[in-house]
Amino acid sequence: MSALLDSFASAFESLPLRDAAGLGGSRRAALDDVLRDGIPHARVEAWKYTPLRALERRAFATPSAAVAVAAFDDALLEDVPAPRIVFVNGRFDAAHSDLSNLPAGITLQPLSQVLVEGEARDANFLARRFDRSDEIFARLNAALADDGIVLRAEADAKPPQPIHFVFVGAPADADQAWHLRHLIELREGASLVVVEHHLAQEAHSHLGNQLTHVHLGANATLRHARMQDEAQGATLMARTDAVLAKDADYRRLDLELGAGLSRHELNAALHGNNARLHANGVLLASGKRHIDTRLGIDHVGRDTSCELTWRGMAGGRSKAAFHGGILIREGADGTNAQLSNKNLLLSEGAEIDTQPVLEIHADEVQAAHGATVGQLDQTALFYLRSRGLPAEQARALLTAAFCRETLSVFEPGDALRTVLQARLDAALDRLVA
């Protein structure tokens, strides 16, 4: 057994609340599945562009509940207003969280609290099984997750302010691994804004494994922004599984700006008629970083739609991988599915792999997908230089224009869009400098 799996198997034996809410059996089964099938190798299609050989040789400690939450600079949170819930190295940080003035109709609590209360119904999303052997980190999460976020919005709840999730990686005596499980549930007619912040307090080499369930009831609306700016030595494995009911509207933006190795899988099942998904993202790779994003959009109901605009850039000796999969099932007539993935190579040593996939089993649909990999337009660059702009400033203007298209998920003038653009522009400055 690899050092990675050996360390996780040891962590399972001392996992607090392992049997809470009647989950002991399903947790053990998930771990057994991982130990039986092992870590996927590079010949497994889903991991073709993100091999795990280097990671499987590493061992990680598990953050202990008996150890104080790691300290970090409060300045990290100066731009993150309440209500907010904060985790540091995978552990709930009550001191920096602010849940005192939650809007009416909103319930927000750490998963550890839900497990202590022991209500099986409130934690039943943890019992989900993952059948494919390549779903290794989802299986590990099912076995080992003992904290996370549970956010529920009652029917017709429409709080005006965003809810902020904050995840901070901070230095520790040993490399640590944590497994967080989240639930975002909006009931019929609810509307909510959620902002995820993945931040670093100085350099570290921890592993974060997060799995988020998004359940949108009929006519519910969720705007969801995720800003990932972890430390250059960090490893982050994330997965989002969303299910949309009739007339639900899910709009999200993913900014992949940091971490040494990061992978995010976004799966969305549009079950209800007229369900809508607008999911955009930016992948910025530099140095020797490796970033991987995989989309799996499943159109089931009639008259559903998805609009997917993703931009990628890679410099140095970095690698970026993108898989955009759209499935239109039999009976999903009236579907409108659009995917655009454009990428820029900023150096000769960088690599970008893109794989758009469109599978259609229905009639009367509109669907298109396209992907490109290229370099900055030399004509446009020459034009800006001829107008007196220095080379670095010209490159910065072109790359900013290239990426800002993804911000269309949010309306111009929206305060959240302004924050997202500032974070994106700062990352672009670091990349093209």
N, C-alpha and C positions, 0 to 999 in steps of 0.2 A: 504494500500500500504506500502511496506517495506521502511525503512529509505533510503536505497540505491536508489530505484526508485524515491522516493520523491525528493531526492536531484538532480537527473538527470532531472526530470520534471521541477523543478525550474530553473535549468541551461538553459534549452531549451528556456524559455521565454525571457531570456536576451542574447541569443546567438548572437554574432556579425556576420554579413554577412549571416544570416540564410536564406535569400531569394535570395542571390547572384546566378547568372548564372541560374536563374529560378528553383532553387532547393527547394524552400519553401514547395511546396506540397509534394514532395517525403520525405523530412525530417519529416514533420508532420505525414505522414503515417507510417514511420518507428517507431516513438515514440509511436504512437497509438497502433501499433502491440505489442510493448514491454509491455505497460501498460495493454493491454487486456490479454495477455498470462502469464504475470508475470515471475518470476524467476524459471528456471527448478529445480525440486527437485531431490533427489538422486535416485528416481525410474526411472528417465529418463535415458535411456541407455547411451547417450553421456556424461552424467555427473555422472555416477555411481561411479566413483573412485575419483571425485573431487566435493564434495558437496559444495554448496554456502551459507549454512545457516549462518555461521559466517560473511561472507561478506555482506549479505543482511541487516544485522543489523547496518551497518556502513553508515555514511553520509559523502560526500566529497564536498569540495568547488571547484569551477572552477577557474583556473588561469585567472586573469583579464588582458586584454590588456593594461590597464592603469597603471599597476604595473610594475616596472622595472624587467628585467630578473634576476633571483636569481644568486648570485655570486657563483663562484666555483674556485677551485685551478687550475691555468693554467697547472700545472704539469699533470693533467689528459689527456691533449692533446699532451704531448711531443712526443708520439710515433704515432701520427695520422697526417700524412702529408696532404698537399693540393693536389687536390681539396677536400674540405670537407664542409659539411653543418651541423650545430650544433643546437640542440634544448635542452633547459633547462626547466624542468617541463612542457613539452609540448608546449613551446613557442620558436619561431625562435630566435636564438641568432646571430644577424648580426655581432657583434663585434668579435666573435670567429670563425665564418664561413669564409671560403676563397674560393670564386668563381671567382677570378679575372683571372685565366689562364686556363679556361676550354678548353679542346681539341676541335678541329674543329669537327663539326657534333654532338656535345653534348649540350643539353639544360638541365639546372638544376636550379630549382627555388622552393621556398616554396609555398605550396598550398594556403596560405593566399594571396600571390601576384596574383596567378591565379584567385582567387575569386574576388579580388578587380578589376581586369581587366574585369571580368564579361563575358568572352567568353564561352558560353554554351558548345561549342564543346570541349574545352580544359578541361572542368570539368565534362564531361558526365559520367565518371566512377563512380562519386559520386551518381548517380541516381539508381544504381543497387538495386534491392529489394532482401530481404532474406526471403524466405517463411516459413522455418521451425521454430517452436517455440523454439527449443533448440539453435538457432543461436542468443542468446540474445545479446552478445557483438558485433557481426556484425551489428545487428539492432541498437544498441545504437551508434555505430560508424557512421552508415548512418544518424542518426538523429543529432548527436552532433559534428562531426568532422569539424573543421574550420581551420586546418592547417595540415601540412605534407610535403611530398616531391614529386615533379613531375620531373622525370628524363626520358628524351627521347634521343635515339640515332638514327641518320639518317641512311639511307641505306648505308651499307658498311663502316660505321664508325668503326675504330679499334684503339681507344686510348690506348697507352701502359701502362699508370699508372692507378691504381685503383681509384674509386670514393668512398669516405668515408662518411657514415651517422653516426652521433654521437648523442646519446640521453642520457642526464644526469639527474638523479634525485637528487635534493638538498633539504635540510631542509627548511621548511616554517612555518608560524605561525599556519596553520591548515592543516590537511590532504587534499590533492588536488587530483583531477582526471582530466585526459586529454584524448582526443580521436584524434588520428592522422591517417590520410589516405594517403597512398603512391601509386604512380604509377611508375613502371619501364617498359619502352616500348622500345624494340629494333626492328627496322625495318629490312627488308630483308638483310641478309649478315652482319649485324652488330655484333661486338664482344666487350664485356665489362666485367670488374671486379668490383664488388660492395662489400664493407665491412661494415657491421653494427656493431657499438659499443654501447652496453647498459651498462652505467656506473653509479656509485653512488658517490656523494660528501657527505660523512658522512651518518649517519643513518637517515632514513625517513620512512614514512608509506603511501606513495602515491599510487595511482592506475593509471597505464598506460594501455590504450586500443588502440592497433595498428592493422590496416588492410592494407595489401600490395597486390596490383595487379601486376602481372608479365605477360607481353605480349611479346612473342618471335615470330618474323616473320620468314618466310622461311629461313633456313640455318643460323639463328642467333645463337650466342653462348654467354651464360652468366655464369660466375663463381661468386658465391655468398657465402660469409662467414658471419655468424651471431654469434657474441659473446655476450652472455647475462650474465652479472656479476653485477646485481643490488643489492641494500641493502637488508639485511636479513629481514627487516620488510616490504619491498615493495611487491605490487601485480602487476603482469604483465599479461595481456591477449593479445595474439598476434595471428594473422591469416595471412597466405599467400595463395593467390589463383593464380595459374599459368596456362597459356594456351600456348601450344606449337604448332606451325605450322610445316609444312613439313621440315624434316631434321634439325629441331632446336635441340640444345644441351644445357641442363640446368644442371649445376654441382654446388652443394651447400653443406655446412657444417654448422650445428647448434651445438653450444656449450652452453648448459644450465648449467651455473655455479653458479648462484645467485638467489636472490629474495626469499621471504618467501612463496609466492604462485605464481606459474607461469604456464601458459598453452599456448601451441603453436599448432595451427592446420595448417598443410601443405597439401593443396589440389592442385593436378596437373592433368590437363586434356591434354592428348597427342592426339590432334586431327589430326595432320598431319602425313602422312606416314613417317616412319623412324625417328620419333621424339625420343629423348633420354633423360632420366632423371637419374642422379646419385646423390642421396641425402643421406648423412650420418649424424650421430649426436651422441652426448654424453650427458647423463643426470646424473648430480652429485647432490645427495641430502645428506644433513647433518643436525644435530640438529633436529628441528621440521619442516623443510622445506617440501613443497609439490610441486612436479613438474609433469606435465602432458603433453605428446606429442601425437598428433593424426595425422596419415597420411591417406590421401584419394587419391589414385592414380587411375586414370580413363584412361584405354587404349581404344581409339576409332579408330585410324588409323591402317593401316597394318604395320607390321614389326617394331613396336615400342618396346622400351625396358626401363626397370627401374632396377636399382641396389640400394638397400637400406640396409645399414649396420649401426645398432644402438647399442650402448653400454650404460648400466646404472649401477650406483652404489648408494647404500644407506647405510648411517650409522646413529648412534644415534637413534632417534625415528622418522626419516623422512619417507616419502612415495613418491614413484615414480610410475607413471602409463604410459603405452605405448600401443597405439592402432595402428596397422599397417594394413590398409585396401587396398586391390588391387582388382580392378574390370576390367575384360577383357570382353569387349562387343562383341556382335555378329558382325562378320565381321572383327574383329581385329586379323585376322590370322597372324601368324608369330611373335606374341608377345613373348618377353623374359622378364620375371618378376622374380626377386630374392629379397627376404627379409630375413635378419638375425637380430635377436634381442637377445643379450645375456646380462645377468645382474648378478651383484654380491651383496650379502648382507654382509655388514661389521659389523653388530651388531645384537643381538637377537631382539631388539626393532624396527628394520627397516622393511619396507614392500615394496614389488615391485609387481605390477600387470601388466601382459603383455597379449595382446590379438591380435594375428595375424589372419587376415581374408583374404581368397582368394576365389574370386567368378569368375568362368570362364563360358563364353557363346560362345566360339569360338573353332574351331578345329585347329590342327597344331600349338600348342603353347608350349612353355617351361615355366614352372612356379614352384617355390618352395618357401616355407616359413618355418621358424623355430624360436623357442623362448625357452630360458632356463633361470632359476633362480637358482643360487647356491652360493657357497662360494669360497674363494681363495683355490687353490689346495694345500692341506697340504703337499703333497709329494714334490711339487716344492718349497714350503716355507721351508721345512726341508732341501732340497738340498742346497739352498742359505745360510741358517743358518750354515750348516755343513762346508761351505766354508769360514766361518768367518764373514759373514755380520750380523750386528745387526738386530733385528726383524723389527724395523721400516723401515730400508733401504730395507730389503728384500720385505716387503709388498709394498713399494713404487715402486720398480722395476717391480713387478708383475702387479700392477694396471696400471702403465704407459704403459706396453706392451699390456695390455688388451684394453686400450682406443685408443692407437695411430693408430690402424688399420683403424679407421675412417678417418684419414688424407689422405688416398689414393685418395680422391677426387682431391687433388692437387699433382702435380708431385714432386718427391724428388728434393731438391735443389731450389724449388720455394721459393722466399723470403716471400711470404704470408704464405706458409706452415710453415716456421720457426717461424713466429710471432704467428701463431695459436698453434703450439706445445708448445711454451713458456708459453702462456696463460693457456693452458690445464694443463701443468705440475705444474704451480703455484697453480692452483685450486686443483689438486690431492694432493699436499703437505699439503694443509690445511685440506683436507678430511681425510687423513690417519694418520695425525700427532697424 
